[in-house]
Amino acid sequence: MATALGDEMVAHGVATRNPAFRGMLGRRGSWLSSDGERLKREAASFKHYLAKVESKQLANDQSEGFVGGYLA
């Protein structure tokens, strides 16, 4: 499955080579293309954003007594 995913990443221009073979071939360095590196940064930024929004929303919901809705 990892090999097929790596092939898809290469086909869509996200990776320069299939990362599933990185360990076997002993290659070092980045296997992500410039688009892949950009997507990686965007995903990290989005994850950070969600963490901030979620923490603020949870704090707001707790103060208003809505936490039970998340636990259902």
Secondary structure, 3 states (H helix, E strand, C coil): CHHHHHHHHHHCCCECCCHHHHHHHCCCCCCECHHHHHHHHHHHHHHHHHHHHHHHHHHHHHHHCCHHHHHC
